[in-house]
Amino acid sequence: MAMKMFTREEVAGHNKRDDLWIIIDDDVYDLSSFGQLHPGGMPPLMDVAGQDATSIFYEIHRSSVLLEKRYKKLHIGQVQPAAGAAAAKGTAAGGAGMVPYGESAGFWRRKSPYYKESHHKFRAAVREFVEKEIQPTAIKDDEDGTYPSQELSETMGMAGIVACLVAAEPKAKEYIQQVGITLPGGIPIEEYDLFHALILNEELRRMGTYGLGDGLIGGNSIGLPPILKFGSKELTDRIVPDVLLGKKRCALAITEPYAGSDVAQIKTTGTLAADGSHYTVSGVKKWITGGIFAEYFSTLASTKQGMTMFVVERTPSGDGFSTKQILTSYSKAAGTSYVEYDNVKVPRGNVVGKEGHGFYYTMANFNHERWGMVCSGNRMSRLMVEECFRWAMSRKIFGKRLIDQPVIRFKLATMASEVEAVHSMLEDVTYQMMNMTPQETDKHLAGPIALLKYKQTRVAQLCADDACQIFGGRALTRSGLGVLVEKFHRSQKMQAILGGSEEIMADFAIRQAMKAVGGSPQLARL
């Protein structure tokens, strides 16, 4: 149905408390019954009653507000655009051009040794999916702590998003084809590589909702790979298809109240039954991402044979297994949980790989986990660069835009240069991982990946601090223009602890480097 058209003179006549229209981007909104509901009260609305409020609207609101269903119903028509208004609309909504350093090099670089046409097609398809299925309610869902629904999980499964978390694994192709999934953009499984995976992480994190992002993919991205890599055919046949389709979800259960980065100190035990049919697992795990809604838990436990990894399944009756929500500095939507194993019987067939090899499987999984955290974390730091550029170009203070202040340009340059440095090393490490065997990666890249993670979390701290200074009071407010900066500032420290703390990563990186060169006396000479 054609949109009703009004003249600006008609709109100007609706300028009373009970008859109040405004114009935003040539769209007409009837706010006559909205005054009592307006979060900012009635006075700001009366200041623009019957007028074009485009400029002041974007000074105090995010453009995404207009896309929310509750506000769309206030839209009653359009006016003929005034001279220059079309250009202003595109700029305000972020549709004109690209914000400097607001996208990674893989998005805009004209020539690249890393990205092919399939990567660009893949990015476009994933972005379209996210913008349609997740982003419209992402900020609200993250703030409210709404768990990703089962419906959304299955939608992501059918779209191939979940499959992408493991599509680069050799054993994944069989299961992806078995369940009839097509990867985003129609990318053949044979072409899928770690640069596609890097893009996936970026696109799911550009929303700026860290907790919700972890709830969407965090558990599966680290809980499913060890099962697929090291599990028996019987185990993977039973578990992998349903996870790829989004019908069930995984979590990785390693960390305990007693052991974080020091995995060797875990106290969870697995005791083999006398008849050898099952293990009895007892202990607790803490800060388990996605544990609240996961059905499968890749669990590390100490056994007589050594550390062993099990798949512990959630059962309707519980049978000694339970999860409790842990409230952390980021969103409840991540499903972060405390997991209790109270003499849980686990079939011996649920042992992942070989008994006594669990520590190796955990360490092998860490490299990819940390790499993924760098992909995600640096994209969120980049979002701070983008947000700050947009704000600096629109905010005026002391008669000038923020971008016209040298100190602000210096902060933007510092943030952008650090984010780009991390991304450059990330692309190089990604290329090395693609061209090495898992054994070579463990030997040669464990240290550089740890160093990269350390650098990325330091950069996140810098970006959080500078973004807060640029946004001022809005960066301390859990709504409005600074909502994403506030979220990042509140939650970015999670990156510096999860997956290995900064201090452990830095120390490990240097110890690995020293191990590689040995005790060569020549290196000790200046």
C-alpha positions, 0 to 999 in steps of 0.5 A: 500500500502506498505511503500517505504523503503530507506537506510540511505545512500540514505537519506544522499544524499538528503542534499541540500536546494532544495533536503532535506530529514530527518529521524524521528523515522525511518520515512523519510520526504521530506522537499524540498519544506517545508523550506519556510514554516518551522516556525523556518526558514531554518537554523535548517533544513540545520543542519539536512539535510540528517540525522537522526533528531529524537533526536533534533526533540523531543527536540523542537517539541511535538510528536503530530505534526507528526500526523497533516494532513499538515505534514503527506503528507511530509512522503515518506517512512521508513528506516531500524531501527538502533540499539536501535531506536525502543525503542527510538521511543516508549519513545519519542511518549509516548508509552512506559509505564506510566509517574509517577503520569501521570494517576489517581489511577483508571487507574493503581491501581492493587486493588481498592475498587472503580473501577470494570471491567466496569470502565476500559472498560468505560475508554478505550472506552472513551479514544479511542473516544477522541483520534480519534474524538477530540484530533487530532485537539484539541490544534489548535481548542482551540488556534483558538477558534473554536466552537465545530461543530454541527457534533461533537456534534451529534457524541458525542451524538450517542457515548453516551458521552452526555448521560453520563453527566446525566446517573447516574440520575434516570430519565435518563434511560428512555430517554437513552433507548428511543433514542437508545443510548449505553453508551461507552464500552457497559456499562449497564445503571444500572451499570453506577455510579459516578466513571464512571462520574469521568472517563468521566471528566478525559478523556475529560480533559487529552487533556489539552484544558480547553476552548475546553473541556468546549465547548464540555460538560460544558454547558450540564453538568450543564444546563441539570441536573436541567431540568431532575431532577426537570422538568415536564414530558412534559418539559423533553419529549420535551427537553432531547432526542434532547440534549442526541443525540447532536442535541441541547445543554444546558447552565446554566444561573445563574451568572449576572454582579451583582451576582456571588457566591452571587446568592440571589442578582440576578436582572433578573425578571420573571413576570406572565401574567394576564392570567397565560399563560406565564412569561415575563423574563427580565435581563442579565446573564454573563459568561455563558459557552456554551451560544453561541451555546446553544438552551436551557438556564436553567435560574434563575429569581426572581418572586413574588413566589420567585426565579424560574427556567425557560427553556428559548429557543433560537428562530430563530427570537430572540424575545428579546433574544440574546447572545454575545461572552465574551473573557476570559483568556481561549479559545473562544471555550468554547462559554462563553457568555453574555445573554440578556433577553429583555421582553422574553415570556416564556411559563408557561410550561417551569418552571422547577419544582415548582415556587418559588423553583429555589434557591433550585434547583440551590443550589442542582445543585451546589454540582454536578457542583463543584464535576465535576469541581474538577474532571476536574480541578485535571486531568488538574493539573495531566497533568502538572505533566505528562508534567513536568516529560516528559520534565525533563527527556528529557531536558539537562542543564549544562550537566545534565537532569533536572530530575537529578537536586534535585530542579526539583525533589522536585518540581515534588514531591510537585506537584505529592503529592498535586494532589494525595491528592486531588484525594484521597479525590475526590474518597472518596467524590464520594463514599459518594455521590454514597451511599447517597440520594440527601438530605443527600448529600446536608446536609452532603457533601456540605461543604466537596465538597466546601472544596475539590474545594478550595483545588483543585484550590489551587493545580492548582495554585501551579502546574501552577507555578512550571510547568512554572519554570520547562519549562522556556521560553517554558511555556510562548509560545503559541505553541511548547513543552510548549503549554499545560503549557502555556494554563494551566497557563493562564486559571487555575485561571478560576477554582478558580472563576467559580462555587464559588470563593475560598474564598466563598468555604473555608468560606462555608466549615467551616460554614457548619462544625460549623453548623453540630456541633452546639454550643457544649461548650465541643468543645471550651475546650482545 
